[in-house]
Amino acid sequence: MHEMAYLKRIVNAVVTAGEQEGAKEIETIELVVGELRDFVDDFVQGYFSFCARGTIAEHATIIMERVPFTVQCQDCGKVYRFDLRDDSTTPCPACGSRNYRLKTGRELFIRNVRMVMPGEDACTAGDGGTLPDGHLPPLPTEAPDGRPVPAAAGC
């Protein structure tokens, strides 16, 4: 249920962007979600729809791209997939070291928003209302290394 707080912020960000652009509807939202965020796919769309009731994003579809949990060995530099449920993935497969740092898996940002603009039909809308990275209000989140993501880097 921790997804709800993030989804409220995502709704606010996309609705604000859509209203600023004059969109009549938000059609799709592409999210990049790291494995460590532990978002449950079955809940995300439902929570989003609940949070977006009465807004231009009310009927939007969420598309999630998952980013695996990877670490980088601090001894040899190898980047490898890490599974918290499998101890055999803990040591570096190249050198056996257990000295590593998180590389990917904590991502959470909006990659793209597809909007329906006035005069467009949602079924035939084309790309006229798409906002790519960097054109949306910032969504407070963290980079893979735990640092805040600057607003200029996207949502």
N, C-alpha and C positions, 0 to 999 in steps of 0.2 A: 504494500500500500504506500510505500515511500514514493512511488511514481507520481502520486497525486500532486505533491508540492511542486515537482519539476514541471508537470504538465500544466499546472496553473500559470507558471511563468512562461511556458511556451505559448499557451493561448494568448496571454497578454502581449507577447512579442509579435506574434503573427497578426493578431487583430489590429494592433497599433500600426504595423507596417502596411497592412491592407487598407486601413482607413486613410492613411497618409497618401497612398497611391490611388485612392478613389475606387478600389475594387468593390464589386457588389457581392463577391463570395470568395472564400478561400477553398480551393478544390483539393489540393494535396499538400502535405508537409513531409519533406524528407528529413529524417533525423539520423544522425550518426551516434550510435550508442555503444560504449565500451562494455565488454563482458562483465567487468567488475561492478557496473551500475546495477546489475541483477534486475533489469526490467523484465517483467513477465509479459510476453507478447499478448496473451489473451486479455490482459487487463488494460494495456496501454490505450487501445482504441476506445474502449468503454469509458475509461476515466477521462480521456480527452473530450469525448462527446459530452460527457456530463459537465465538465468545466466550461465548455464552449457554448452551452445552451444559450439561445437568444443572441448570438453574435454572428458575424459573417463567416465564422469558422465552424459553425454548428454541424455542418455536414461534411467537413473535410475528412479525407482519408490519410492516415498516418502510414508512411513507408519507412521502415527502419533498416539501416545498414549496420550490421554488427561488426565490432572491432574486437579481435581476440586479445586475450591477456598474454602479453609477451614481456620478457625481461631481457636485459643486456648484461652479459657477463662483464664484470669490472676487471677481470684478469686477462681475458683474451679478446673481448669485444663482440663475441658471437651473440646474436639476437635469436631467442628461441621461445617457443610456445610454452607456457607454464600452466599447469592444471593443479589447482589447490586440492583436488580430490585424489591426486595420483602422485605419491611421493617420488616415483621414478622420474618425474619431470623437474624435480628440484635442482639436482646438480647440472651444470653446464654439459651438454652432450659433446662438446669439443674438448674441454680440458678437465671436467669433473669438479670445478670450483663451485662453491655455494655463495660466492660473493657477486651479487647481481643487483640491478636496479630496475624498477618498473619502466618499461618502454611504452607499451600501449595497453589499453583496457579500461581507462577511466574517462574516455571521451564522452561528451554529451553536448552536441550542438546541432543547430538547424543548418542543413546543407542547402535546402532549396524550398521555396514556397511557390506553388502554382495558384495564381489568382484568376478569377473570371472578372473581366473589366466590363464596364457598361457597354451595351451593344453587342457583347459576345454571348454565345450560347455555350454553356458548360460542355456540351457534347462535341462542339466544333471549334473550341476556343483557340487552338494553336498554342504558340509560345508567347504571345503578346503580354501576358501578365505574370511572367516568371521573374522572381527575384532570387538571384544566386547569392552565394556567400558574400558577406561584406556589405550587403544592402539591407540588412535587417537590424532592428534595435538589438543591443547586446543582451544576451541571455547569460546571467552570471553562472559561471561554471569553472571547471579546472582543466588545465592542460594535463597530458599524461604524467608529467613530473610533479603535479600538485600545485603549480603556479597558476594564478588567475589568467584566463585567456583575455588578451587585450581586445577591446571593442573592434579595432580595425581588422582583426583576424577573422571576423565572422561572429555569428551568434553563439 
